[in-house]
């Protein structure tokens, strides 16, 4: 259903030779109808979320201390083993650009944080977290109560 502004409706009603008292009452009722109902319409601010990587480590092979990583995506048809090569290739290409020559990236972390998503997309790689996220270990067992 199309929406029309109260002012336009008021102009149309004026042209229809309606008495000023009735016109005023109709416009006041329309203004009340279009006002927000109150605090129910206001949504609470969105909860800020963060990413974490949960890694299954049933044999305890990973180190006990905390470490971080990045969330990346690549096509299902491609091997995951090519991911690091894609990051390196994108970093090499970026470092040959004007911006890259001024401030070249030297580490994987710098590459992921600084290089624009468009450059990674050309290598069929999508960065889901520009900042590193905490990697959590689990032994893949649910404890009994």
Phi, psi and omega in degrees: 000128182290147179258145180229143182287150181299322181298319180294319178297319180298318179297318180297317180294325178297320180293336182276009178056050176269145182299145183302324181295314179293318179301315180299315180297318180296316181294320178298317179295321178295319178297321177294324182291328183272351178289146177298148184292336179138210187293345181293329182285336182283128179271144176292155181299146181296142179284128178287136183241161175227160178264153172214149178254123178256118184250131177282126181222067184293334181267359178068033182279334181284154179295156183283338182275163182287146171215168186239166178204183180237151178264121181232157174230146173216164183301146181297331183284348181265154178283139177294334180297341180274357186300311182296321177297324178295320178295316180298314181298318178296320179295318178299314180297319180296318182293344177272350178280168180300313180295321180292327177290328179288316180224081182290148176274139184242342180234164177298319179299316177297318181299313183292323182281326190262319186292133181294154182300328181300321180293320178291326181297326178297334178264015182055047178223134180238124181270119181267338177223112180290328178261147181294147179244156182289135177261126180253142178260148173216150177273005177067023178240140173268122181294145176284146184297000000 
